[in-house]
Amino acid sequence: MQKRTKLQAILQCKCPRCRQGDLFEKGFGFPKPHKNCPICGVRYEKEPDFFQGAMYVSYAFSVALFLVAGFATYYIFNDPEPWVYMAIIIPLVLVFAPFNLRYSKSLFIHIFGDFEYQPEKAIEKQDT
């Protein structure tokens, strides 16, 4: 069993309790979260609409992406016309939307989910 730090669990989108199970189902596109951890069985959504709070994290990620892309466009293209900014930034935000959603939910559940790290829970579930 691999030991993960909290940061590794966030970046790899793993369960906040056992840090082994996946938060999301496998596949491409917009991520679909599991209701429970496939390894330790903990329920991810502590209350109805728990992940609604992740939209604030997602908003912060989007603003950061807008700012970085805007400044890069400004310096690379020497302050181009407004349509150039839109032609670069809008597709960039749309391409990164699934990643934004995935990592905003992962960060949100790890910070605000109030789950205690219990690696022994993963072992118990795997043994049974």
Phi, psi and omega in degrees: 000131183274131175274134179238144171282169179298319179297318177297320179296322178294311183292329179267003179055057180253165181303136179287340181272307183261342182060025179242315183285151179282142174284329187237154175290152180290150177140175181255168180087208182287130185288140176251115183286148171289152175282324180229157176293129179291346181261304185258348175083003181294142177279125184286319185271100186291334179210163179302138180060032179303318184283000175300327179295338179293343179293334177288322176293318178298320177298316179298318177298318180295318179298317178299318179296317177301314182295313180297313180295321179295314179293321178296318178297318180300312184281326181286318184257011175057058179053071182284182177296157181302326181295333178291319176301312181295321181293335179266312188287316184298310177297324179299315179294321179292322179293321183274000182302314178297322178293319178301312181296315181299309185283333176291321177291320179296313179297318182297313183292327179286327182272315187254359183285342179057045176260135177270134179293119181225084183297336180292336178296325178294320181293317180300315183292322180290327181288331184271000000 
